């Protein structure tokens, strides 16, 4: 019997062996990092070593890494009115690109009327001119632009956005959840003020992540108050095991990132040329710089929901561009922002590859797609006739 093929790595990844081992060892520590005794100090050392590694991985200073329960919490923690750099006035509004993750679009502690969106181009990249116009003549804003989009994989012009944002006295937050350990970057190269990363997208455990701050940021306020953990920025006993797994996964992923990127891009090219044999297939953001592992495609008239179920029955895990947590397919807000109508925005299927994806997995996926495309397209067209 053939095993399953997992092609949904942008949703979450398999736990890396290195992370599992580090976590198994961490479960045996009985102390908590805030205790002064030897058991506590041992747990503290593990957390501080991980903090130093995560900081070095993104070019930041260890004390500026705030461990959180993942990307969603890190994004929520970042968004607070009043944040500022140096003597600039505090940000009064939040400006986000229209293709951000739901946890960014939710806007943290900004009131709904203080949250504004900026559009993207047809290829799914932030429209820098619209960003410039949106900020012009306004009080400083906190701006959030993701480094790579979770649906299309399109890499965003973050450093260019930073220049525009800083010229207006504002701050830039970068959601790097999908980019971390897939493409190289550091907080200085991006000129970002805050960066979000998450462990489970890189082979670490679900429920761990970090918000990383640049030097010289003022007005930061915790979401969770109580104990003084994380230098008073996030109260609560640290997730020692999760943090251990996060560090080990990051070490492993960054160690093989360059080779993985070349190999995955090769597999993705083969995958896309196979998909394109079906008449009418559209591959989104293929004209933009993209993550090497991501393909978002659609065939107009073929609902994503139907395709995802068809793939699943054939043993292949993929996702629709925009399944929400209930699993129901909504039109993709990313494709809508790129100017596609609901018929296409409801048809997008995402295939995302990871370090263990093999040539044989791509063969299985293409074989399943050829069978599916034939029958599904015939059935869908019959139903809508
Ligand atoms: N940001 C992006 C771009 C994501 O893709 C995700 C997860 O899908 C998140 C944030 C949320 O991260 P987490 O699942 O760790 O809360």
Boltz pocket constraint, residues with backbone or C-beta under 6 A from the ligand:
constraints:
  - pocket:
      binder: B
      contacts: [[A, 10], [A, 11], [A, 69], [A, 70], [A, 71], [A, 72], [A, 73], [A, 101], [A, 103], [A, 146], [A, 148], [A, 149], [A, 150], [A, 175], [A, 177], [A, 178], [A, 197], [A, 198], [A, 199], [A, 200], [A, 207], [A, 208], [A, 209]]
      max_distance: 6.0
